Amino acid sequence: MRRYRFVLFRPLQLVPVLAGISIITFILVRMIPGDPARILLGTRATPTAIANIRARYGLDEPMWVQYLYFLKNLGAGEMGVSTLYKIDVLPLIATRIEPTLALVLAGVVLALVFAVPSAAISARRQGRASDHVVRILSTVAIGFPSFWLGVVLIILFGVNLGWLPVSGYGETVVDKLVHLVLPGLTIALPLTAVLTRSLRAAMIAGLQSDIATAARARGLPERLVFWRHVVPNALVPTVNLLAVNIGWLIGGTVVVENVFAVPGLGQLMTRGIFSRDYMVVQGVALAFACATVMINFLADIITVAMDPRVEL
């Protein structure tokens, strides 16, 4: 249990990280050109109406006072009121968590489904044609922009073939899973390229390790040596790699949700930015930050559980 001592003090280290993120987000959001009150009321709004809206939402106060109000609301379990949706931000965010969470999970699962077999084929056939094909495809896939890849998948599987829906989230569980295929693939393919390259290198090192050599000396067939000893050890750095890339993965959902009209946090943030809905943007950014921090924390726990040699 000594290896798990970091669980006790690591959450305390996360507090200043989240505080810094909230301050930076608060300042950056208010640096976006445009007046939320004028955007909300339209171009024909009178100065009196604009002043009333600014006073109603505290936009006429100095920035540091607005931040103190934000902290006060956050301490009370609130994130303010959305100027666009006219409701509390926290319940609004809660209604959008499920699509984003499902999309991230779909992307990670599909990436692992593609990456593990590809890396295994490449590692076991090092230097052969299949190895070169996997390496070339993984190199090319890293450079695919999410918005371009999403449009290509929509045209191919949605418009031309008509196999899959191209927008929305669905109602039933099966319907939701079907709707998540294309956006999940859009996230998974670039992530698969990153994971494949990392797994391939780890598997090749594992095949040459003392553990694999000892397993072969005991008479185990090469297939059992690979899947029982090499693959589990190769997955340990993959967990850390996933945690490192979680920020990129969440950023990718912002683009993908808008391409496929998925009603998640990414789409909510985009609409909040365009409408200068400060409270929504701050709330979603803080939710993304908390998710990133928690996932990295869970990745550390999983890493320690998978590898007894690791101490954090």
KEVEXVEX-248092 format. One record per residue (C-alpha): residue number from 1; x, y, z. Coordinates in nm, 2 decimals, padded with zeros to 4 digits. Each point is the difference from the previous one (the first is absolute). Example, Ala and Ser with C-alpha at 12.3 -4.5 7.8 and 13.67 -1.06 7.14 Angstrom:
// KEVEXVEX-248092
<pos 1; x 01.23; y -00.45; z 00.78>
<pos 2; x 00.14; y 00.34; z -00.07>
***
This chain:
// KEVEXVEX-248092
<pos 1; x 00.00; y 00.00; z 00.00>
<pos 2; x 00.30; y 00.23; z 00.03>
<pos 3; x 00.00; y 00.05; z -00.37>
<pos 4; x -00.35; y 00.15; z 00.02>
<pos 5; x 00.10; y 00.28; z 00.24>
<pos 6; x -00.02; y 00.26; z -00.28>
<pos 7; x -00.38; y -00.05; z 00.00>
<pos 8; x -00.02; y 00.19; z 00.33>
<pos 9; x 00.20; y 00.31; z -00.10>
<pos 10; x -00.05; y 00.02; z -00.38>
<pos 11; x -00.35; y 00.15; z 00.02>
<pos 12; x 00.15; y 00.29; z 00.20>
<pos 13; x 00.24; y 00.07; z -00.28>
<pos 14; x -00.29; y 00.02; z -00.24>
<pos 15; x -00.16; y 00.30; z 00.17>
<pos 16; x 00.26; y 00.26; z -00.11>
<pos 17; x -00.02; y -00.15; z -00.35>
<pos 18; x -00.37; y 00.05; z -00.03>
<pos 19; x 00.02; y 00.35; z 00.16>
<pos 20; x 00.26; y 00.10; z -00.26>
<pos 21; x -00.22; y -00.14; z -00.28>
<pos 22; x -00.30; y 00.19; z 00.13>
<pos 23; x 00.19; y 00.33; z 00.01>
<pos 24; x 00.15; y -00.04; z -00.35>
<pos 25; x -00.34; y -00.10; z -00.15>
<pos 26; x -00.17; y 00.28; z 00.18>
<pos 27; x 00.24; y 00.26; z -00.15>
<pos 28; x 00.02; y -00.15; z -00.35>
<pos 29; x -00.38; y -00.02; z -00.04>
<pos 30; x -00.04; y 00.36; z 00.08>
<pos 31; x 00.27; y 00.10; z -00.25>
<pos 32; x -00.23; y -00.13; z -00.28>
<pos 33; x -00.11; y 00.30; z -00.21>
<pos 34; x -00.37; y 00.09; z 00.03>
<pos 35; x -00.25; y 00.09; z 00.27>
<pos 36; x -00.22; y -00.28; z 00.12>
<pos 37; x -00.29; y 00.23; z 00.08>
<pos 38; x 00.01; y 00.15; z -00.36>
<pos 39; x 00.02; y -00.35; z -00.16>
<pos 40; x -00.29; y -00.12; z 00.22>
<pos 41; x -00.23; y 00.30; z -00.08>
<pos 42; x 00.10; y 00.06; z -00.36>
<pos 43; x 00.13; y 00.29; z -00.20>
<pos 44; x -00.31; y 00.22; z 00.07>
<pos 45; x 00.03; y -00.02; z 00.38>
<pos 46; x -00.02; y 00.32; z 00.19>
<pos 47; x 00.28; y 00.11; z 00.23>
<pos 48; x -00.24; y -00.03; z 00.30>
<pos 49; x -00.09; y -00.36; z -00.09>
<pos 50; x 00.37; y -00.08; z -00.04>
<pos 51; x 00.08; y 00.16; z 00.34>
<pos 52; x -00.28; y -00.20; z 00.17>
<pos 53; x 00.12; y -00.33; z -00.14>
<pos 54; x 00.36; y 00.08; z 00.10>
<pos 55; x -00.12; y 00.09; z 00.35>
<pos 56; x -00.22; y -00.31; z 00.03>
<pos 57; x 00.29; y -00.24; z -00.08>
<pos 58; x 00.27; y 00.20; z 00.18>
<pos 59; x 00.18; y 00.09; z -00.32>
<pos 60; x 00.04; y 00.37; z 00.11>
<pos 61; x 00.22; y -00.10; z 00.29>
<pos 62; x 00.38; y 00.00; z -00.01>
<pos 63; x 00.15; y -00.33; z -00.11>
<pos 64; x 00.14; y -00.09; z 00.34>
<pos 65; x -00.34; y 00.06; z 00.16>
<pos 66; x -00.16; y -00.23; z -00.27>
<pos 67; x 00.26; y -00.27; z 00.08>
<pos 68; x -00.08; y 00.03; z 00.37>
<pos 69; x -00.37; y -00.04; z -00.08>
<pos 70; x 00.09; y -00.31; z -00.21>
<pos 71; x 00.20; y -00.15; z 00.29>
<pos 72; x -00.29; y 00.07; z 00.24>
<pos 73; x -00.25; y -00.17; z -00.23>
<pos 74; x 00.24; y -00.29; z -00.05>
<pos 75; x 00.03; y -00.04; z 00.38>
<pos 76; x -00.37; y -00.02; z 00.02>
<pos 77; x -00.02; y -00.27; z -00.27>
<pos 78; x -00.10; y 00.24; z -00.27>
<pos 79; x 00.16; y 00.14; z -00.32>
<pos 80; x -00.22; y 00.30; z -00.07>
<pos 81; x -00.28; y 00.04; z -00.25>
<pos 82; x 00.04; y -00.04; z -00.38>
<pos 83; x -00.08; y 00.32; z -00.19>
<pos 84; x -00.10; y -00.21; z -00.30>
<pos 85; x -00.20; y -00.28; z 00.15>
<pos 86; x -00.14; y 00.20; z 00.30>
<pos 87; x 00.06; y -00.29; z 00.24>
<pos 88; x 00.27; y -00.10; z 00.26>
<pos 89; x 00.32; y -00.11; z -00.17>
<pos 90; x 00.06; y -00.31; z 00.22>
<pos 91; x -00.32; y -00.18; z -00.09>
<pos 92; x 00.05; y 00.10; z -00.36>
<pos 93; x 00.35; y -00.16; z 00.00>
<pos 94; x -00.14; y -00.31; z 00.18>
<pos 95; x -00.24; y -00.06; z -00.29>
<pos 96; x 00.29; y 00.01; z -00.25>
<pos 97; x 00.25; y -00.23; z 00.18>
<pos 98; x -00.14; y -00.33; z -00.12>
<pos 99; x 00.05; y 00.05; z -00.38>
<pos 100; x 00.36; y 00.13; z 00.05>
<pos 101; x 00.09; y -00.28; z 00.24>
<pos 102; x -00.15; y -00.26; z -00.24>
<pos 103; x 00.19; y 00.15; z -00.29>
<pos 104; x 00.33; y 00.00; z 00.19>
<pos 105; x -00.05; y -00.36; z 00.11>
<pos 106; x -00.10; y -00.10; z -00.35>
<pos 107; x 00.32; y 00.16; z -00.14>
<pos 108; x 00.22; y -00.17; z 00.26>
<pos 109; x -00.15; y -00.34; z -00.04>
<pos 110; x 00.01; y 00.01; z -00.38>
<pos 111; x 00.36; y 00.13; z 00.01>
<pos 112; x 00.11; y -00.30; z 00.23>
<pos 113; x -00.19; y -00.24; z -00.22>
<pos 114; x 00.19; y 00.12; z -00.31>
<pos 115; x 00.34; y 00.07; z 00.17>
<pos 116; x 00.07; y -00.32; z 00.19>
<pos 117; x -00.04; y -00.24; z -00.29>
<pos 118; x 00.18; y 00.24; z -00.24>
<pos 119; x 00.29; y 00.04; z 00.24>
<pos 120; x 00.01; y -00.38; z 00.06>
<pos 121; x 00.02; y -00.08; z -00.37>
<pos 122; x 00.27; y 00.27; z -00.05>
<pos 123; x 00.21; y -00.11; z 00.29>
<pos 124; x -00.02; y -00.38; z -00.07>
<pos 125; x 00.08; y 00.06; z -00.37>
<pos 126; x 00.26; y 00.27; z 00.05>
<pos 127; x 00.17; y 00.10; z -00.33>
<pos 128; x -00.26; y -00.18; z -00.22>
<pos 129; x -00.25; y 00.15; z -00.24>
<pos 130; x -00.29; y 00.00; z 00.26>
<pos 131; x 00.23; y 00.19; z 00.25>
<pos 132; x 00.08; y 00.26; z -00.26>
<pos 133; x -00.37; y 00.04; z -00.09>
<pos 134; x -00.10; y 00.05; z 00.37>
<pos 135; x 00.28; y 00.26; z 00.05>
<pos 136; x -00.09; y 00.19; z -00.31>
<pos 137; x -00.37; y 00.01; z 00.08>
<pos 138; x 00.07; y 00.11; z 00.36>
<pos 139; x 00.22; y 00.28; z -00.12>
<pos 140; x -00.25; y 00.12; z -00.25>
<pos 141; x -00.30; y -00.02; z 00.24>
<pos 142; x 00.17; y 00.22; z 00.26>
<pos 143; x -00.04; y 00.30; z -00.24>
<pos 144; x -00.37; y -00.04; z -00.06>
<pos 145; x -00.19; y 00.31; z 00.12>
<pos 146; x -00.31; y -00.10; z 00.19>
<pos 147; x -00.24; y 00.23; z -00.20>
<pos 148; x 00.13; y -00.13; z -00.33>
<pos 149; x -00.01; y -00.36; z 00.10>
<pos 150; x -00.35; y 00.04; z 00.14>
<pos 151; x -00.12; y 00.15; z -00.33>
<pos 152; x 00.16; y -00.28; z -00.20>
<pos 153; x -00.17; y -00.27; z 00.22>
<pos 154; x -00.33; y 00.18; z -00.04>
<pos 155; x 00.02; y 00.01; z -00.38>
<pos 156; x 00.12; y -00.36; z -00.02>
<pos 157; x -00.21; y -00.19; z 00.25>
<pos 158; x -00.29; y 00.24; z 00.05>
<pos 159; x -00.07; y 00.16; z -00.34>
<pos 160; x 00.14; y -00.25; z -00.26>
<pos 161; x -00.06; y -00.33; z 00.18>
<pos 162; x -00.28; y 00.10; z 00.23>
<pos 163; x 00.12; y -00.24; z 00.27>
<pos 164; x 00.02; y 00.23; z 00.30>
<pos 165; x -00.17; y 00.32; z 00.13>
<pos 166; x 00.21; y 00.31; z -00.04>
<pos 167; x -00.14; y 00.22; z 00.28>
<pos 168; x -00.18; y 00.00; z 00.33>
<pos 169; x 00.03; y -00.23; z 00.30>
<pos 170; x -00.30; y -00.23; z -00.01>
<pos 171; x -00.26; y -00.10; z 00.26>
<pos 172; x 00.04; y -00.37; z 00.09>
<pos 173; x 00.33; y -00.16; z 00.10>
<pos 174; x 00.04; y -00.18; z -00.33>
<pos 175; x -00.09; y 00.32; z -00.19>
<pos 176; x 00.26; y 00.19; z 00.20>
<pos 177; x 00.27; y -00.26; z -00.07>
<pos 178; x -00.07; y 00.01; z -00.37>
<pos 179; x 00.02; y 00.38; z 00.00>
<pos 180; x 00.33; y -00.01; z 00.18>
<pos 181; x 00.17; y -00.22; z -00.26>
<pos 182; x 00.11; y 00.28; z -00.24>
<pos 183; x 00.10; y 00.26; z 00.26>
<pos 184; x 00.17; y -00.27; z 00.20>
<pos 185; x 00.20; y -00.11; z -00.31>
<pos 186; x 00.09; y 00.37; z -00.06>
<pos 187; x 00.16; y 00.02; z 00.34>
<pos 188; x 00.14; y -00.36; z 00.00>
<pos 189; x 00.19; y 00.00; z -00.32>
<pos 190; x 00.26; y 00.26; z 00.08>
<pos 191; x 00.02; y -00.13; z 00.36>
<pos 192; x 00.05; y -00.35; z -00.14>
<pos 193; x 00.31; y 00.12; z -00.19>
<pos 194; x 00.16; y 00.14; z 00.32>
<pos 195; x -00.08; y -00.32; z 00.20>
<pos 196; x 00.11; y -00.23; z -00.27>
<pos 197; x 00.35; y 00.15; z -00.02>
<pos 198; x 00.04; y 00.00; z 00.37>
<pos 199; x -00.13; y -00.36; z 00.04>
<pos 200; x 00.22; y -00.12; z -00.28>
<pos 201; x 00.31; y 00.13; z 00.16>
<pos 202; x -00.09; y -00.14; z 00.34>
<pos 203; x -00.08; y -00.34; z -00.15>
<pos 204; x 00.32; y -00.02; z -00.19>
<pos 205; x 00.19; y 00.09; z 00.32>
<pos 206; x -00.20; y -00.26; z 00.18>
<pos 207; x 00.08; y -00.28; z -00.25>
<pos 208; x 00.37; y 00.07; z 00.07>
<pos 209; x -00.04; y 00.02; z 00.38>
<pos 210; x 00.13; y -00.24; z 00.26>
<pos 211; x -00.36; y -00.09; z 00.09>
<pos 212; x -00.07; y -00.12; z -00.35>
<pos 213; x 00.33; y -00.19; z -00.01>
<pos 214; x -00.08; y -00.18; z 00.33>
<pos 215; x -00.35; y -00.09; z -00.12>
<pos 216; x 00.15; y -00.15; z -00.32>
<pos 217; x 00.25; y -00.19; z 00.21>
<pos 218; x -00.29; y -00.16; z 00.19>
<pos 219; x -00.13; y -00.14; z -00.33>
<pos 220; x -00.29; y 00.24; z -00.05>
<pos 221; x -00.10; y 00.04; z -00.36>
<pos 222; x 00.07; y 00.34; z -00.16>
<pos 223; x -00.37; y 00.09; z -00.02>
<pos 224; x -00.05; y -00.05; z 00.38>
<pos 225; x 00.33; y 00.19; z 00.07>
<pos 226; x -00.13; y 00.29; z -00.21>
<pos 227; x -00.36; y 00.03; z 00.14>
<pos 228; x 00.07; y -00.11; z 00.36>
<pos 229; x 00.32; y 00.19; z 00.07>
<pos 230; x 00.08; y 00.26; z -00.27>
<pos 231; x -00.35; y 00.15; z -00.06>
<pos 232; x -00.09; y 00.07; z 00.37>
<pos 233; x 00.34; y 00.17; z 00.06>
<pos 234; x -00.04; y 00.21; z -00.32>
<pos 235; x -00.35; y 00.12; z 00.11>
<pos 236; x 00.15; y 00.18; z 00.31>
<pos 237; x 00.16; y 00.29; z -00.20>
<pos 238; x -00.32; y 00.01; z -00.21>
<pos 239; x -00.21; y 00.09; z 00.30>
<pos 240; x 00.23; y 00.30; z 00.07>
<pos 241; x 00.00; y 00.09; z -00.37>
<pos 242; x -00.38; y 00.01; z 00.00>
<pos 243; x 00.00; y 00.22; z 00.31>
<pos 244; x 00.25; y 00.24; z -00.16>
<pos 245; x -00.22; y 00.02; z -00.31>
<pos 246; x -00.33; y 00.05; z 00.19>
<pos 247; x 00.03; y 00.37; z -00.04>
<pos 248; x 00.04; y -00.04; z -00.38>
<pos 249; x -00.29; y -00.25; z 00.00>
<pos 250; x -00.23; y 00.24; z 00.18>
<pos 251; x 00.10; y 00.28; z -00.23>
<pos 252; x -00.08; y -00.23; z -00.29>
<pos 253; x -00.35; y -00.06; z 00.13>
<pos 254; x -00.07; y 00.38; z -00.02>
<pos 255; x 00.06; y -00.02; z -00.38>
<pos 256; x -00.17; y -00.34; z -00.06>
<pos 257; x -00.31; y 00.09; z 00.19>
<pos 258; x -00.05; y 00.31; z -00.22>
<pos 259; x 00.06; y -00.20; z -00.32>
<pos 260; x -00.24; y -00.28; z 00.10>
<pos 261; x -00.25; y 00.22; z 00.19>
<pos 262; x 00.05; y -00.20; z 00.32>
<pos 263; x -00.17; y 00.19; z 00.29>
<pos 264; x 00.30; y -00.02; z 00.24>
<pos 265; x 00.22; y 00.23; z 00.19>
<pos 266; x 00.21; y 00.09; z -00.31>
<pos 267; x -00.30; y 00.13; z -00.19>
<pos 268; x -00.11; y 00.18; z 00.31>
<pos 269; x 00.33; y 00.17; z 00.04>
<pos 270; x 00.01; y 00.10; z -00.37>
<pos 271; x -00.34; y 00.17; z 00.02>
<pos 272; x 00.10; y 00.16; z 00.33>
<pos 273; x 00.31; y 00.16; z -00.17>
<pos 274; x -00.19; y 00.13; z -00.30>
<pos 275; x -00.28; y 00.15; z 00.22>
<pos 276; x 00.26; y 00.13; z 00.26>
<pos 277; x -00.18; y -00.21; z 00.27>
<pos 278; x 00.28; y 00.04; z 00.25>
<pos 279; x -00.15; y -00.22; z 00.27>
<pos 280; x -00.05; y -00.30; z -00.23>
<pos 281; x 00.35; y 00.02; z -00.15>
<pos 282; x 00.15; y 00.03; z 00.35>
<pos 283; x -00.21; y -00.29; z 00.13>
<pos 284; x 00.08; y -00.23; z -00.30>
<pos 285; x 00.37; y 00.08; z 00.02>
<pos 286; x 00.01; y -00.07; z 00.37>
<pos 287; x -00.19; y -00.33; z -00.07>
<pos 288; x 00.26; y -00.10; z -00.26>
<pos 289; x 00.28; y 00.09; z 00.24>
<pos 290; x -00.15; y -00.21; z 00.28>
<pos 291; x -00.04; y -00.29; z -00.24>
<pos 292; x 00.36; y 00.03; z -00.13>
<pos 293; x 00.14; y 00.01; z 00.36>
<pos 294; x -00.22; y -00.29; z 00.12>
<pos 295; x 00.09; y -00.22; z -00.30>
<pos 296; x 00.37; y 00.06; z 00.05>
<pos 297; x -00.05; y -00.08; z 00.37>
<pos 298; x -00.18; y -00.33; z -00.09>
<pos 299; x 00.27; y -00.08; z -00.25>
<pos 300; x 00.26; y 00.03; z 00.28>
<pos 301; x -00.20; y -00.24; z 00.21>
<pos 302; x -00.04; y -00.25; z -00.28>
<pos 303; x 00.37; y 00.02; z -00.09>
<pos 304; x 00.10; y -00.08; z 00.36>
<pos 305; x -00.25; y -00.29; z 00.01>
<pos 306; x 00.13; y -00.15; z -00.33>
<pos 307; x 00.38; y 00.04; z 00.08>
<pos 308; x 00.12; y -00.07; z 00.35>
<pos 309; x 00.33; y 00.16; z -00.08>
<pos 310; x -00.16; y 00.35; z -00.04>
<pos 311; x -00.01; y 00.23; z 00.30>
<pos 312; x -00.15; y 00.35; z -00.02>
***
